Amino acid sequence: MDDRIRLTVANGIADVQLNRPDKLNALDPAMFVAISEAGARLRDDRSIRVVILSGEGDAFCAGLDMERLVATTEGQSILPFADLGRRTHGIANWAQHLVWLWRELPVPVIAAVHGIAFGGGFQLMLGADLRYLAPGTRCAIIEAKWGLVPDMAGTQLMRHLAREDIVRELTYTARIFPAEEALAYGFATRIVDNPHDAARQTARAIADRSPDAIRAAKRLLNLAAECDAATGLAAETDAQKALLGTPNHIEAVRANLERRAPQWSFA
């Protein structure tokens, strides 16, 4: 993992950086494996309260590695070690898992994006809960340019963020669009001069909240995107009942009344 991902953790905030700057953090087989390993490590760590996802160097992620793209024209798979037809990770295949894992991670994920986010890189940022883009960032659903379709969960994520006609236009044309358009369409949360600094500020605010409440909120918000109202309302009730009277709920109330920083438990 260390060859492609730089992962650090401090005060409950995990900082995940794609670390292949000489190739604009393009997705090669080693990067796919490294992202999967990082996601598994974070998923199993109860002390993690929020994750920041970013790219080292001049770009967030340029998408599929060019050598891998050429290999697909010679009959090779996008992932030489995986059959894309198999559901290897729940509802996802191996490639989709690289994006979907951030959505399924039990804590919020903030993507700090700069430079370019093309193809698989664009889909990767969509897997985050929040997306902060630097001015001048360029995005593209680039797959049609190469005779392909977005296949890393992008079609399922885009439909909840932007109007259907916008998604169709960008997918059909593979047009490169700026951060300002990404914000207007709903793909970006904010445009900020320094996305990583802004992500850290938000991450600290999230880490100050009850970890139980934040995890429950992410479960509910994920469910809300795919369930009917009755199911969602029942899930709200179940989540609230599970939180009431717990040590972290009691600590949240006491800390606010006593005007002090809370001391969370991570059982």
C-alpha positions as CSV (number, residue, x, y, z in Angstrom):
1,M,0.0,0.0,0.0
2,D,2.8,2.4,0.8
3,D,3.9,2.5,-2.8
4,R,0.7,4.2,-3.9
5,I,-1.1,5.5,-0.8
6,R,0.2,7.7,2.1
7,L,-2.0,7.1,5.1
8,T,-1.7,9.0,8.4
9,V,-4.0,9.2,11.4
10,A,-4.1,11.9,14.1
11,N,-6.8,12.8,16.6
12,G,-9.3,10.6,14.9
13,I,-8.7,12.1,11.5
14,A,-7.4,9.8,8.8
15,D,-5.5,11.5,5.9
16,V,-5.4,9.4,2.8
17,Q,-3.3,10.7,-0.1
18,L,-3.0,9.1,-3.5
19,N,0.8,9.0,-4.0
20,R,1.7,8.6,-7.6
21,P,2.3,12.2,-8.5
22,D,4.6,11.5,-11.5
23,K,1.5,9.9,-13.2
24,L,-1.0,12.4,-11.9
25,N,-2.2,9.6,-9.5
26,A,-3.5,7.6,-12.3
27,L,-5.2,4.3,-11.4
28,D,-3.0,1.3,-12.2
29,P,-3.4,-2.2,-10.6
30,A,-1.2,-1.3,-7.7
31,M,-3.2,1.8,-7.0
32,F,-6.4,-0.2,-7.1
33,V,-5.1,-2.6,-4.5
34,A,-3.7,0.2,-2.3
35,I,-7.0,2.0,-2.2
36,S,-8.8,-1.2,-1.3
37,E,-6.3,-1.9,1.5
38,A,-6.6,1.6,2.9
39,G,-10.4,1.4,2.9
40,A,-10.3,-2.0,4.8
41,R,-7.9,-0.6,7.4
42,L,-10.0,2.5,8.0
43,R,-13.3,0.5,8.1
44,D,-12.0,-1.7,10.9
45,D,-10.6,1.1,13.1
46,R,-13.2,2.3,15.6
47,S,-11.0,5.3,16.6
48,I,-11.4,6.8,13.1
49,R,-14.0,9.6,13.1
50,V,-13.5,11.2,9.7
51,V,-11.4,10.7,6.5
52,I,-9.8,13.1,4.1
53,L,-9.1,11.8,0.6
54,S,-6.7,13.8,-1.6
55,G,-4.0,13.5,-4.2
56,E,-0.2,14.3,-4.0
57,G,1.4,16.5,-6.6
58,D,-0.4,18.4,-9.4
59,A,-3.7,16.5,-9.6
60,F,-6.2,14.6,-7.6
61,C,-6.5,11.7,-10.0
62,A,-6.2,11.5,-13.8
63,G,-8.3,8.3,-14.0
64,L,-7.3,5.0,-15.5
65,D,-3.6,4.6,-16.2
66,M,-2.8,4.9,-19.9
67,E,-0.9,1.6,-20.0
68,R,-3.9,-0.1,-18.6
69,L,-6.1,1.6,-21.1
70,V,-4.0,0.4,-24.0
71,A,-3.9,-3.2,-22.5
72,T,-7.7,-3.3,-22.7
73,T,-7.5,-2.9,-26.5
74,E,-5.4,-6.1,-26.6
75,G,-8.1,-8.2,-24.8
76,Q,-6.8,-7.7,-21.3
77,S,-9.1,-6.8,-18.4
78,I,-9.0,-3.3,-16.8
79,L,-7.9,-5.2,-13.7
80,P,-5.7,-8.2,-14.6
81,F,-6.3,-9.9,-11.3
82,A,-10.1,-9.5,-11.3
83,D,-13.1,-10.6,-13.3
84,L,-15.3,-7.5,-13.6
85,G,-18.4,-9.7,-14.0
86,R,-18.1,-11.0,-10.4
87,R,-19.6,-9.2,-7.5
88,T,-16.5,-9.4,-5.3
89,H,-17.5,-6.9,-2.6
90,G,-21.2,-7.1,-1.8
91,I,-23.1,-5.4,-4.6
92,A,-19.9,-4.2,-6.3
93,N,-17.3,-5.7,-8.5
94,W,-13.6,-5.0,-7.9
95,A,-13.5,-1.7,-9.8
96,Q,-16.7,-0.3,-8.4
97,H,-15.6,-1.3,-4.9
98,L,-12.7,1.3,-5.1
99,V,-15.3,4.1,-5.1
100,W,-18.2,2.5,-3.3
101,L,-16.0,1.7,-0.3
102,W,-15.9,5.4,0.7
103,R,-19.6,5.6,0.6
104,E,-19.9,2.4,2.8
105,L,-17.2,3.6,5.2
106,P,-19.0,4.1,8.5
107,V,-17.5,7.6,9.0
108,P,-17.7,10.8,6.8
109,V,-15.2,11.1,3.9
110,I,-14.1,14.5,2.6
111,A,-12.5,14.7,-0.9
112,A,-10.0,17.5,-1.3
113,V,-9.6,17.9,-5.0
114,H,-7.3,19.9,-7.2
115,G,-5.8,19.9,-10.7
116,I,-7.8,17.3,-12.5
117,A,-10.4,14.6,-11.6
118,F,-11.0,12.6,-14.8
119,G,-12.9,9.4,-15.4
120,G,-12.1,7.0,-12.5
121,G,-10.7,10.0,-10.5
122,F,-14.0,11.9,-10.9
123,Q,-15.9,8.9,-9.8
124,L,-13.5,8.4,-6.8
125,M,-14.3,11.9,-5.5
126,L,-18.0,11.3,-5.9
127,G,-17.7,8.4,-3.4
128,A,-16.9,11.0,-0.7
129,D,-19.6,12.6,1.5
130,L,-18.2,16.1,0.8
131,R,-16.1,17.4,-2.1
132,Y,-14.0,20.5,-1.8
133,L,-12.5,21.7,-5.1
134,A,-9.7,24.2,-5.7
135,P,-10.2,27.0,-8.2
136,G,-9.0,25.8,-11.7
137,T,-9.8,22.2,-11.0
138,R,-11.0,20.4,-14.2
139,C,-13.4,17.5,-14.1
140,A,-14.6,15.1,-16.8
141,I,-16.7,12.0,-17.2
142,I,-14.1,11.0,-19.7
143,E,-14.9,7.4,-20.5
144,A,-16.8,8.0,-23.8
145,K,-13.6,9.5,-25.3
146,W,-12.1,6.1,-25.0
147,G,-15.1,4.1,-26.1
148,L,-16.1,3.1,-22.6
149,V,-18.7,4.0,-20.0
150,P,-18.3,5.1,-16.3
151,D,-18.0,1.8,-14.5
152,M,-16.8,2.6,-11.0
153,A,-20.2,3.3,-9.5
154,G,-20.4,6.7,-11.1
155,T,-23.8,6.2,-12.7
156,Q,-25.3,5.4,-9.3
157,L,-23.6,8.3,-7.5
158,M,-24.2,11.0,-10.2
159,R,-27.9,10.5,-10.3
160,H,-28.3,11.7,-6.7
161,L,-26.2,14.8,-7.2
162,A,-27.0,16.4,-10.6
163,R,-30.0,16.6,-12.9
164,E,-30.4,13.7,-15.3
165,D,-29.9,15.7,-18.4
166,I,-26.7,17.2,-17.1
167,V,-25.4,13.7,-16.2
168,R,-26.3,12.5,-19.7
169,E,-24.7,15.4,-21.5
170,L,-21.4,15.2,-19.6
171,T,-21.4,11.4,-20.0
172,Y,-22.2,11.4,-23.7
173,T,-19.8,14.2,-24.7
174,A,-16.9,13.5,-22.3
175,R,-16.6,17.3,-22.0
176,I,-14.1,18.7,-19.6
177,F,-15.7,21.2,-17.2
178,P,-14.4,23.5,-14.6
179,A,-14.9,23.5,-10.8
180,E,-17.4,26.3,-11.1
181,E,-19.7,24.1,-13.2
182,A,-19.1,21.2,-10.9
183,L,-20.4,23.3,-8.1
184,A,-23.4,24.5,-10.1
185,Y,-24.3,20.9,-11.1
186,G,-24.0,19.6,-7.6
187,F,-20.8,17.5,-7.9
188,A,-18.8,19.9,-5.7
189,T,-19.7,21.0,-2.1
190,R,-17.5,24.1,-2.1
191,I,-14.8,25.8,-4.1
192,V,-12.0,26.8,-1.8
193,D,-8.5,28.1,-2.3
194,N,-6.9,25.3,-0.3
195,P,-9.2,22.2,-0.3
196,H,-7.0,20.2,2.0
197,D,-6.9,22.9,4.7
198,A,-10.7,23.4,4.3
199,A,-11.2,19.6,4.6
200,R,-9.1,19.5,7.8
201,Q,-11.2,22.3,9.3
202,T,-14.4,20.5,8.6
203,A,-12.9,17.2,9.7
204,R,-12.0,18.7,13.1
205,A,-15.6,20.0,13.5
206,I,-16.9,16.5,12.7
207,A,-14.4,14.8,15.1
208,D,-15.7,17.1,17.9
209,R,-19.1,15.4,17.6
210,S,-20.3,12.1,19.2
211,P,-18.8,9.3,17.0
212,D,-21.9,7.3,17.6
213,A,-24.2,10.0,16.3
214,I,-22.0,10.7,13.3
215,R,-21.9,7.0,12.3
216,A,-25.6,6.7,12.8
217,A,-26.2,9.8,10.7
218,K,-24.1,8.5,7.8
219,R,-26.0,5.2,7.9
220,L,-29.3,7.1,7.7
221,L,-28.2,9.4,4.9
222,N,-26.9,6.5,2.8
223,L,-30.2,4.7,3.4
224,A,-32.3,7.8,2.5
225,A,-30.8,7.7,-1.0
226,E,-32.3,4.3,-1.8
227,C,-35.3,3.6,0.4
228,D,-39.0,4.7,0.6
229,A,-40.2,7.2,3.2
230,A,-41.7,4.6,5.5
231,T,-38.4,2.7,5.7
232,G,-36.4,5.9,6.2
233,L,-38.6,7.2,9.0
234,A,-38.5,3.8,10.8
235,A,-34.7,3.8,10.5
236,E,-34.6,7.3,12.0
237,T,-36.6,6.1,15.0
238,D,-34.4,3.0,15.5
239,A,-31.2,5.0,15.3
240,Q,-32.4,7.6,17.8
241,K,-33.6,4.9,20.3
242,A,-30.2,3.3,20.0
243,L,-28.4,6.5,20.9
244,L,-30.6,7.8,23.7
245,G,-29.0,7.2,27.1
246,T,-25.7,5.9,25.8
247,P,-22.5,7.1,27.4
248,N,-21.7,9.3,24.4
249,H,-25.2,10.8,24.4
250,I,-24.9,11.6,28.1
251,E,-21.4,13.0,27.6
252,A,-22.6,15.3,24.8
253,V,-25.3,16.8,27.0
254,R,-23.0,17.2,30.0
255,A,-20.2,18.7,28.0
256,N,-22.5,21.3,26.4
257,L,-24.1,22.2,29.8
258,E,-20.6,22.4,31.4
259,R,-19.1,24.3,28.4
260,R,-16.2,22.0,28.1
261,A,-14.8,19.7,25.4
262,P,-16.4,16.3,25.4
263,Q,-14.5,13.1,26.1
264,W,-15.8,10.4,23.8
265,S,-15.7,6.7,24.3
266,F,-15.0,4.3,21.4
267,A,-16.4,1.0,22.5
